[in-house]
Amino acid sequence: MNTEEVTVLLARIQGLDNRQVDELTVQAWEPLMDDVEYEDAVNAVNEHFRTSDRYLLPVHVRDYAQAFKRKRIRAAHVHDFDGHGYCGTCQLHESYVTRDVAGVT
């Protein structure tokens, strides 16, 4: 996320838990969110406030966002089987799928 996206995300969080957000807060969060997609972060914040009463920290956003990213990647995934019947792209995201498991002949 860029500075503008982090600012908008923090404003959203502020609206939910009434935390104080200023320029220092944005500067503190920005390097921790630089590799997180904004859409995943918004989904992460929504999921956190739906399911938890804990104070939201950057690590919570990162963890939820990573889960949403994995889910999005898997939903759009097309199997690419090698000569041995294993999907090479599944192996990249730590899932071993064979033609049998995927139901592909």
Sequence and secondary structure as in RCSB ss.txt:
>XXXX:A:sequence
MNTEEVTVLLARIQGLDNRQVDELTVQAWEPLMDDVEYEDAVNAVNEHFRTSDRYLLPVHVRDYAQAFKRKRIRA
AHVHDFDGHGYCGTCQLHESYVTRDVAGVT
>XXXX:A:secstr
  HHHHHHHHHHHHHHH     HHHHHHHHHHHTTS HHHHHHHHHHHHHH  S   HHHHHHHHHHHHHHHHHH
T    B TTSBBHHHHHTT   BHHHHT  
